[in-house]
């Protein structure tokens, strides 16, 4: 393989640090699929062989909450640094349970609006719920498994996304809407809150195939989910700040920038109501100015398409006069950068 790499223009090693040993080996769809009892043996064999060549590499074992993760952590704890977990969310399509013929038109309209609002909330809250389920399971494993005593084997959520709808961009080329961006942002929030357990997270995938970028032969566009990844990567802080007094509908995350000169606050609002969120800071004062980056639309099903003016964008606005509240739009992701003194 080194010779093949050289023939393709890169004779020097890539110095890859993180190596996943296998991918979803529990699945019949996966090349090399094998029973759990065989996987744990093969993982250890590969780990030993790879470390014999390079002791500095970091290894990720295949996990899946339940028996697969438990047995892998039991049998391979000395041959891994992280354990992989994946999740994909699909749109819920539950139908209303009421009989429409029995309802007056105005009542029917209100019921339909309530059902749509509940559907959007379920859709956006599904990814963070999946993160919580994975993290809670691994917290239990740390208490239950003797193989983990004295070890800090954390989680690599190295595939996560929504996966539903027709394939409009080739194989598995699904379209993503604003409602999906809301859920991906909420997942980022929950993974950050659980960063004592979640070491690494990798959105899957990049281009067209359930990707955050969609292309034609001549054009490319960020999908709504790609806008979220771009925004948080460029603007959100890296030092966690505790958020208390959580609101029922809003998902709020805060962090310092690396130099601690600004406080960043991310707010996901998966409702069709605008909110004023109270801001009560302890131990620090904001200057009263700042920036707001917003991903929003009146239509949760808004999307971007290559070659067409985007319907969903990152809007940047300079703010002043900020005192004790932040205002967020309906169906929105808002990221605030607030200089402090």
C-alpha positions as CSV (number, residue, x, y, z in Angstrom):
1,X,0.0,0.0,0.0
2,X,2.9,2.3,0.6
3,X,4.2,1.7,-2.9
4,X,0.7,2.4,-4.3
5,X,0.6,5.7,-2.3
6,X,3.9,6.7,-3.8
7,X,2.8,5.9,-7.3
8,X,-0.2,8.2,-6.7
9,X,2.1,11.2,-5.8
10,X,2.7,10.9,-2.1
11,X,5.8,8.8,-1.3
12,X,5.9,10.0,2.3
13,X,3.6,8.5,4.9
14,X,0.5,10.6,5.7
15,X,1.2,10.3,9.5
16,X,-2.4,9.4,10.2
17,X,-3.0,9.5,14.0
18,X,-6.5,8.0,14.4
19,X,-7.4,4.6,12.9
20,X,-10.8,2.9,13.0
21,X,-10.4,-0.9,12.9
22,X,-13.3,-2.0,10.8
23,X,-16.7,-0.2,10.3
24,X,-20.1,-1.4,11.5
25,X,-18.8,-5.0,11.5
26,X,-22.1,-6.0,13.2
27,X,-24.0,-5.2,10.0
28,X,-24.7,-7.6,7.1
29,X,-24.4,-4.7,4.7
30,X,-20.7,-4.3,5.7
31,X,-17.9,-5.8,3.7
32,X,-16.2,-8.3,6.1
33,X,-19.2,-8.5,8.4
34,X,-18.5,-11.1,11.2
35,X,-20.0,-12.3,14.5
36,X,-19.1,-10.4,17.6
37,X,-17.0,-13.2,19.0
38,X,-14.8,-13.1,15.9
39,X,-14.6,-9.3,15.7
40,X,-13.1,-8.9,19.2
41,X,-10.4,-11.4,18.3
42,X,-9.7,-9.8,14.9
43,X,-9.6,-6.3,16.4
44,X,-7.0,-7.3,18.9
45,X,-4.9,-9.0,16.2
46,X,-5.0,-5.9,14.0
47,X,-4.2,-3.6,17.0
48,X,-1.1,-5.6,17.9
49,X,0.1,-5.7,14.3
50,X,-0.5,-2.0,13.7
51,X,1.1,-0.9,17.0
52,X,4.1,-3.1,16.2
53,X,4.8,-0.7,13.3
54,X,3.8,2.6,15.0
55,X,3.3,2.8,18.8
56,X,2.0,6.4,18.5
57,X,-1.3,5.6,16.6
58,X,-4.7,5.9,18.3
59,X,-7.2,3.1,17.7
60,X,-11.0,3.2,17.5
61,X,-12.9,0.0,18.0
62,X,-16.4,-0.7,16.5
63,X,-19.2,-0.2,18.9
64,X,-23.0,-0.4,18.9
65,X,-24.9,0.2,22.2
66,X,-25.8,-3.1,23.7
67,X,-24.1,-6.4,23.6
68,X,-21.7,-5.4,20.9
69,X,-20.2,-2.4,22.8
70,X,-20.2,-4.2,26.1
71,X,-18.3,-7.2,24.7
72,X,-15.9,-5.0,22.8
73,X,-15.1,-3.0,25.9
74,X,-14.7,-6.2,27.8
75,X,-12.4,-8.0,25.4
76,X,-10.5,-5.1,23.7
77,X,-10.1,-2.4,26.4
78,X,-6.3,-2.8,26.2
79,X,-6.3,-2.5,22.4
80,X,-8.2,0.8,21.9
81,X,-8.3,4.4,22.8
82,X,-11.9,5.1,21.7
83,X,-15.1,3.2,20.8
84,X,-17.2,4.1,17.8
85,X,-20.9,4.7,17.9
86,X,-23.2,5.7,15.0
87,X,-26.8,7.0,14.7
88,X,-29.1,8.2,11.9
89,X,-32.5,9.8,12.4
90,X,-35.5,9.5,10.1
91,X,-38.5,11.7,9.9
92,X,-41.5,10.7,12.0
93,X,-44.6,10.3,10.0
94,X,-47.3,9.6,12.6
95,X,-50.8,10.6,11.5
96,X,-53.2,12.7,13.6
97,X,-55.5,10.5,15.7
98,X,-58.6,12.7,15.6
99,X,-61.4,12.4,13.1
100,X,-61.3,15.4,10.8
101,X,-64.9,15.1,9.7
102,X,-66.1,15.8,13.3
103,X,-64.1,19.1,13.5
104,X,-65.1,22.6,12.4
105,X,-62.7,24.2,9.9
106,X,-61.1,26.6,12.5
107,X,-60.6,23.8,15.0
108,X,-59.2,21.5,12.3
109,X,-56.7,24.3,11.3
110,X,-55.6,24.7,14.9
111,X,-55.2,20.9,15.3
112,X,-53.1,20.7,12.1
113,X,-50.9,23.6,13.3
114,X,-50.4,21.9,16.7
115,X,-49.6,18.6,15.0
116,X,-47.0,20.2,12.7
117,X,-45.4,22.0,15.6
118,X,-45.2,18.8,17.6
119,X,-43.8,17.0,14.6
120,X,-41.0,19.6,14.1
121,X,-40.1,19.5,17.8
122,X,-39.9,15.7,17.7
123,X,-37.8,15.8,14.5
124,X,-35.3,18.4,15.9
125,X,-35.0,16.7,19.3
126,X,-34.3,13.2,17.9
127,X,-30.5,13.6,17.3
128,X,-29.8,15.0,20.8
129,X,-31.9,12.2,22.3
130,X,-29.7,9.6,20.4
131,X,-26.6,11.2,21.8
132,X,-28.0,11.0,25.3
133,X,-28.9,7.4,24.9
134,X,-25.4,6.5,23.7
135,X,-23.7,8.5,26.5
136,X,-25.9,7.1,29.2
137,X,-25.2,3.6,28.1
138,X,-21.4,4.1,28.2
139,X,-21.7,5.7,31.7
140,X,-23.3,2.5,32.8
141,X,-20.6,0.4,31.2
142,X,-18.0,2.3,33.2
143,X,-19.7,1.3,36.4
144,X,-20.4,-2.3,35.3
145,X,-17.3,-3.5,33.5
146,X,-14.1,-4.5,35.4
147,X,-12.1,-4.1,32.1
148,X,-12.7,-0.3,32.3
149,X,-11.4,0.2,35.8
150,X,-8.7,2.9,35.6
151,X,-9.3,3.6,31.9
152,X,-10.8,6.5,30.1
153,X,-12.2,5.0,26.9
154,X,-14.4,7.7,25.4
155,X,-16.8,7.7,22.5
156,X,-16.2,8.6,18.8
157,X,-19.6,9.4,17.3
158,X,-18.0,9.1,13.9
159,X,-21.2,8.8,11.9
160,X,-24.3,10.8,12.7
161,X,-27.0,12.5,10.6
162,X,-30.5,12.3,9.3
163,X,-31.3,9.8,6.6
164,X,-34.6,9.8,4.9
165,X,-36.3,10.9,1.7
166,X,-35.7,10.3,-2.0
167,X,-32.1,10.2,-3.4
168,X,-32.0,13.4,-5.5
169,X,-28.2,13.6,-5.8
170,X,-27.2,10.1,-6.8
171,X,-26.9,7.1,-4.5
172,X,-28.2,8.0,-1.1
173,X,-28.1,11.7,-2.1
174,X,-30.9,12.9,0.2
175,X,-32.0,16.5,0.5
176,X,-31.8,18.3,3.8
177,X,-34.1,21.0,5.1
178,X,-34.1,23.6,7.8
179,X,-35.7,21.1,10.2
180,X,-32.7,18.9,9.8
181,X,-30.3,21.8,10.5
182,X,-32.2,22.4,13.8
183,X,-31.6,18.8,14.8
184,X,-27.9,18.7,13.8
185,X,-27.3,21.9,15.8
186,X,-29.1,20.4,18.8
187,X,-26.9,17.3,18.5
188,X,-23.8,19.4,18.5
189,X,-25.0,21.0,21.7
190,X,-25.6,17.7,23.4
191,X,-22.3,16.3,22.3
192,X,-20.5,19.4,23.7
193,X,-22.4,19.0,27.0
194,X,-21.2,15.4,27.2
195,X,-17.6,16.1,26.2
196,X,-16.4,14.2,29.2
197,X,-17.6,11.1,27.4
198,X,-17.8,12.2,23.7
199,X,-14.2,12.7,22.5
200,X,-14.8,13.0,18.8
201,X,-17.8,13.6,16.5
202,X,-17.9,13.3,12.7
203,X,-20.9,14.2,10.6
204,X,-21.5,11.7,7.9
205,X,-21.0,12.4,5.1
206,X,-19.6,15.2,3.0
207,X,-20.7,15.4,-0.6
208,X,-24.1,14.2,-1.9
209,X,-24.2,10.8,-0.2
210,X,-26.2,11.9,2.9
211,X,-23.9,14.9,2.6
212,X,-23.8,18.5,3.9
213,X,-22.8,19.7,0.4
214,X,-24.9,19.0,-2.7
215,X,-23.6,19.2,-6.3
216,X,-24.5,19.0,-9.9
217,X,-21.9,18.5,-12.6
218,X,-21.2,22.3,-12.5
219,X,-22.5,23.7,-9.3
220,X,-22.3,23.1,-5.5
221,X,-24.2,24.4,-2.5
222,X,-24.1,24.0,1.2
223,X,-27.1,22.0,2.5
224,X,-28.8,23.4,5.6
225,X,-26.9,20.9,7.8
226,X,-23.6,22.1,6.2
227,X,-24.4,25.7,7.2
228,X,-24.6,24.5,10.8
229,X,-21.3,22.8,10.7
230,X,-19.6,25.8,9.0
231,X,-21.1,28.3,11.5
232,X,-20.1,26.4,14.7
233,X,-16.7,25.5,13.4
234,X,-15.9,29.2,12.6
235,X,-17.7,31.1,15.3
236,X,-18.4,29.0,18.4
237,X,-16.1,28.9,21.4
238,X,-14.1,26.0,22.8
239,X,-14.2,26.4,26.6
240,X,-17.5,25.2,28.1
241,X,-19.6,27.6,30.2
242,X,-22.3,26.2,32.4
243,X,-25.9,27.0,31.4
244,X,-28.6,26.9,34.2
245,X,-32.3,27.5,34.3
246,X,-33.0,25.6,31.1
247,X,-36.0,26.6,29.0
248,X,-38.6,24.0,27.9
249,X,-38.4,24.7,24.2
250,X,-35.0,26.2,23.6
251,X,-31.7,24.3,23.4
252,X,-28.9,26.6,24.8
253,X,-25.1,26.0,24.8
254,X,-22.4,28.5,25.9
255,X,-18.7,28.6,25.6
256,X,-15.7,31.0,25.9
257,X,-13.6,31.8,22.9
258,X,-10.1,30.5,23.3
259,X,-8.8,33.9,24.4
260,X,-11.8,34.4,26.7
261,X,-12.5,37.8,25.2
262,X,-15.9,36.8,24.0
263,X,-18.8,34.6,25.2
264,X,-20.5,32.6,22.5
265,X,-24.1,31.4,23.0
266,X,-25.9,29.0,20.7
267,X,-29.7,28.8,20.8
268,X,-31.8,26.3,18.8
269,X,-35.4,27.2,18.6
270,X,-37.4,24.4,17.0
271,X,-40.8,26.1,17.5
272,X,-42.8,28.6,15.4
273,X,-42.6,31.2,18.3
274,X,-40.1,33.9,18.8
275,X,-38.5,34.0,22.2
276,X,-36.8,36.5,24.5
277,X,-34.3,34.5,26.5
278,X,-33.2,36.0,29.9
279,X,-29.5,36.6,30.2
280,X,-28.1,36.5,33.7
281,X,-24.3,36.2,33.7
282,X,-22.3,35.4,36.8
283,X,-18.8,36.7,37.3
284,X,-18.5,38.6,34.0
285,X,-20.1,41.6,32.3
286,X,-20.8,41.9,28.6
287,X,-20.0,45.1,26.7
288,X,-23.5,45.4,25.3
289,X,-22.4,44.9,21.7
290,X,-21.8,41.8,19.7
291,X,-22.7,39.8,16.7
292,X,-25.6,37.4,15.9
293,X,-25.3,34.7,13.3
294,X,-28.7,33.2,12.4
295,X,-29.9,30.3,10.3
296,X,-33.7,30.7,10.0
297,X,-36.7,30.5,7.7
298,X,-40.5,30.8,8.1
299,X,-40.7,27.4,6.4
300,X,-39.0,24.5,8.3
301,X,-38.9,22.6,4.9
302,X,-36.8,25.3,3.2
303,X,-33.7,24.0,1.5
304,X,-30.8,24.9,-0.7
305,X,-30.2,23.6,-4.3
306,X,-27.1,23.9,-6.4
307,X,-27.5,26.5,-9.2
308,X,-30.3,28.3,-7.4
309,X,-30.2,31.3,-5.0
310,X,-30.1,29.7,-1.5
311,X,-33.3,29.8,0.5
312,X,-31.4,29.2,3.8
313,X,-28.3,31.3,4.6
314,X,-26.2,32.4,7.6
315,X,-27.3,35.9,8.3
316,X,-24.8,38.1,10.2
317,X,-26.0,41.1,12.2
318,X,-24.2,43.6,14.5
319,X,-25.9,44.1,17.8
320,X,-25.9,46.9,20.3
321,X,-27.7,47.8,23.5
322,X,-27.6,44.2,24.8
323,X,-28.4,44.0,28.5
324,X,-30.3,41.1,30.0
325,X,-32.0,39.3,27.2
326,X,-31.4,37.7,23.8
327,X,-34.1,37.4,21.1
328,X,-34.4,34.4,18.8
329,X,-36.5,34.0,15.8
330,X,-39.0,31.1,15.2
331,X,-37.5,27.9,13.6
332,X,-34.0,29.2,14.0
333,X,-30.4,28.6,15.1
334,X,-28.8,31.7,16.6
335,X,-25.2,32.0,17.5
336,X,-24.2,35.1,19.6
337,X,-20.7,36.4,20.0
338,X,-20.6,38.8,22.9
339,X,-17.4,40.7,23.9
340,X,-16.9,40.8,27.7
341,X,-15.1,43.1,30.1
